[in-house]
Amino acid sequence: MSEVVERLERIEHLLIQLNAKIDNFLGYESLSKKEREELKKMREEVKRGEFVRFEELFED
């Protein structure tokens, strides 16, 4: 059980880092309103757990 908690904490930490990188991405300020809304929608989906792990994309 503690292994699952550790993995979830690691994933949360990685998502926080990714979020910061997206916010600091060069050109972020030049996104259109529609693009910013799409980014906001993706963030909300991730918060709700509606995503596919990177590793799962390449599984057979």
Secondary structure as GFF3:
##gff-version 3
##sequence-region A 1 60
A	DSSP	alpha_helix	2	23	.	.	.	ID=ss1
A	DSSP	three_ten_helix	28	30	.	.	.	ID=ss2
A	DSSP	alpha_helix	33	47	.	.	.	ID=ss3
A	DSSP	three_ten_helix	54	58	.	.	.	ID=ss4
###
